[in-house]
Every structure is written in structure tokens, then in C-alpha cells.
């Protein structure tokens, strides 16, 4: 940041009084510019024993596979953002479950919030590539293109899901019941 978004004057990077972190400060109008982490909201859509993945049509990681997710917009909740991103990237309608993974990435100032979701198959077509996706497909665990996943947050989310699913199967529980999956949180310091 070079200039104040309030008055247009140059800003300096310093620690304001009564604070402990450097911020962009405008000496002209007195504005302190706080920059906070960005939230990436998305879903892990499941249908039977398969998960829905999108091949990215945009940078970063163009051509790699990911879950439908993206930056939250002002004025929406994280569940609304997850549903919107799923519609935008996979043209899919979902039944949203609870928050499934929350992963902090402090080195790039992001927080990923991925919700478990059931892909609705009662609408036609059930899914297709949106403008940010080259293709959209359902994958069983053994078919996941692990080496082609776009982000470590997506890898971690899928690993948690398949581990939880296997545990529920061993316990003879209904793996389709979204409420049986608990929240996983983690911090990834570097890719």
C-alpha cells in the first residue's frame, strides 16, 4: 500500500501507539489501515462414495484439481459463500452440512473454511464446469489425483474425510450422515 484509500496521501508502515503490530498509517488524515486475513470458503461435496472435484481454469494452480472454494464476499456468511462458490465453480446444488475443516495459513494471511456437503442429484444436470473450472468430476478415494491437487488445504481436507469415512465404516455407522463428521482444524505454515 502506497497511498491512503481515504484521502490519497502517502502512507507509512509503522506500529501505531497502543498497538503491537505494524500497520499502514496516514499522517495526513490519521487513518490506520488494518489488513486482516482473507477467508476462503468452500465445500466438500459427496455423492455416495465419491467426492466432487474441479480442475482449475484460473491461476494460481491452473489445471490442478481442487474442491469448489473461493474468497468470501462482503455481506455473506461462510455457509452462503460455500454454496455460492460451489454453484460458480461446479454448477452444483448442495445440501450443506457443518463446518468440516478450518485451516489457517498465516504465511499468506488466509483461513480456509470447508463445509461437508451432500451433492444434490435431484436436479439436472447435477454438476458441470463453471467459468473457473476446466472440468468437474466425481472421484472415489482410489481415483483421487493426489499429485495434481492444487493446494495443501485441499489435500488435508480430503485426507481427513477419507480417514473419517473409513473409521465410520469400521464402526458400522452410516457414512452418509453428515452430522457424524467432526470439525478438523490445523495450521499450515508453508506449502
C-alpha positions in Angstrom: 0.0 0.0 0.0 1.4 3.3 -1.0 -1.5 5.8 -0.6 -4.3 6.2 1.8 -7.7 5.0 0.5 -9.4 7.7 2.5 -7.6 10.9 1.4 -5.0 9.8 -1.2 -1.9 10.9 0.8 1.2 8.7 1.1 1.2 6.2 3.9 4.0 4.9 6.1 4.4 1.4 7.6 4.9 1.7 11.4 3.5 0.5 14.7 0.7 2.8 15.9 0.7 3.9 19.5 -1.3 1.4 21.7 -0.7 -1.4 19.2 1.8 -4.2 18.8 1.9 -4.7 15.0 3.0 -2.5 12.1 0.2 -1.0 10.1 -0.1 1.4 7.2 -0.6 4.8 8.7 -1.7 8.0 7.1 -0.2 11.1 8.8 -2.5 13.4 6.7 -5.9 12.2 7.9 -4.9 9.9 10.8 -6.4 6.7 9.3 -4.9 3.4 10.4 -5.3 0.8 7.6 -5.9 -2.6 9.2 -5.2 -5.6 6.9 -6.8 -8.8 8.1 -6.7 -12.4 6.8 -8.9 -13.4 3.9 -11.4 -16.2 4.3 -11.6 -18.9 1.6 -15.0 -20.7 2.0 -15.9 -23.9 0.1 -17.5 -27.3 0.2 -16.5 -30.9 0.1 -19.5 -32.3 -1.9 -20.1 -36.0 -1.6 -22.3 -38.3 -3.5 -22.3 -41.9 -2.3 -18.7 -43.0 -2.0 -17.4 -40.2 -4.3 -16.3 -36.6 -3.9 -16.7 -33.8 -6.4 -13.5 -32.0 -7.6 -13.0 -29.2 -10.0 -10.0 -28.8 -12.3 -9.0 -25.1 -12.1 -9.2 -22.9 -15.2 -7.6 -20.0 -13.5 -4.3 -19.2 -11.8 -2.9 -20.0 -9.4 -2.5 -23.7 -10.0 -4.4 -23.7 -13.3 -5.0 -27.3 -14.4 -4.9 -28.7 -10.9 -7.8 -30.2 -9.0 -9.5 -28.6 -6.1 -12.7 -28.5 -4.1 -15.1 -25.7 -5.0 -14.0 -22.8 -2.9 -13.0 -19.2 -3.1 -12.8 -15.9 -1.3 -15.8 -14.9 0.8 -17.6 -11.7 -0.4 -18.7 -8.9 1.8 -22.2 -9.3 3.1 -22.4 -13.1 3.1 -21.9 -15.7 5.7 -19.4 -18.5 5.3 -22.1 -21.1 4.6 -23.5 -18.7 1.9 -20.1 -18.3 0.4 -19.5 -22.1 0.3 -22.8 -22.6 -1.5 -22.1 -19.7 -3.9 -18.6 -21.0 -4.7 -20.0 -24.5 -5.4 -22.6 -23.1 -7.8 -20.0 -20.9 -9.5 -17.2 -23.5 -9.9 -19.2 -26.7 -10.3 -22.7 -25.5 -11.3 -23.9 -27.8 -8.5 -26.5 -27.6 -5.8 -25.6 -29.0 -2.4 -27.1 -29.7 0.9 -24.7 -28.1 3.3 -23.6 -29.9 6.5 -21.4 -28.5 9.2 -18.0 -26.9 9.0 -15.6 -29.7 8.4 -12.1 -28.2 8.1 -10.7 -24.9 9.2 -7.1 -24.4 8.2 -5.0 -21.3 9.0 -2.3 -20.3 6.5 -0.6 -17.4 8.4 2.2 -17.1 5.8 -0.3 -16.0 3.2 -2.9 -14.4 5.5 -5.7 -16.8 4.6 -8.1 -19.1 6.5 -9.8 -21.9 4.7 -13.3 -23.0 5.9 -14.6 -26.1 4.1 -18.1 -27.4 4.8 -19.1 -31.0 4.3 -21.9 -31.2 1.8 -24.1 -33.7 0.0 -24.3 -33.2 -3.7 -27.9 -32.9 -4.8 -28.6 -35.3 -7.6 -32.3 -34.5 -7.9 -31.5 -31.5 -10.2 -30.4 -31.8 -13.8 -27.6 -31.6 -14.6 -26.1 -32.5 -11.2 -22.9 -30.6 -12.0 -20.8 -29.1 -14.8 -17.8 -26.9 -15.2 -18.4 -23.3 -14.3 -16.3 -20.4 -15.8 -13.4 -21.0 -13.3 -13.2 -24.8 -13.9 -11.9 -26.8 -16.9 -13.9 -29.8 -15.8 -15.7 -31.2 -12.8 -15.8 -34.9 -11.9 -16.7 -37.3 -9.1 -13.8 -39.4 -7.7 -13.6 -42.4 -5.4 -10.8 -42.3 -3.0 -8.6 -44.7 -5.0 -9.0 -42.4 -8.1 -8.2 -39.0 -6.5 -5.4 -37.4 -8.5 -3.4 -36.7 -5.3 -0.3 -35.4 -7.0 -2.4 -33.0 -9.0 -4.2 -31.3 -6.1 -4.0 -27.6 -6.2 -3.5 -26.7 -2.5 -2.3 -28.3 0.7 -5.6 -27.3 2.3 -7.5 -29.5 -0.2 -5.1 -32.4 0.4 -5.6 -32.1 4.1 -9.4 -31.9 3.8 -9.6 -35.0 1.6 -7.3 -37.0 3.9 -9.4 -36.1 6.9 -12.6 -37.1 5.0 -11.4 -40.5 3.8 -9.9 -41.3 7.2 -13.2 -40.3 9.0 -15.2 -42.2 6.4 -13.1 -45.4 7.0 -13.5 -45.0 10.8 -17.3 -44.7 10.4 -17.4 -47.8 8.2 -15.4 -49.8 10.8 -17.9 -48.6 13.4 -20.7 -49.8 11.2 -22.2 -46.2 11.1 -23.9 -44.5 8.3 -21.2 -42.7 6.4 -23.8 -40.6 4.6 -25.0 -38.9 7.8 -23.1 -35.6 7.6 -23.5 -34.9 11.3 -21.3 -37.8 12.2 -18.2 -36.0 10.9 -16.5 -33.6 13.3 -14.5 -30.5 12.7 -10.8 -30.7 12.0 -8.6 -27.6 12.4 -5.0 -27.2 11.6 -2.3 -24.6 10.8 -0.1 -25.0 7.7 2.9 -22.8 8.0 4.3 -23.4 4.5 3.3 -25.3 1.3 
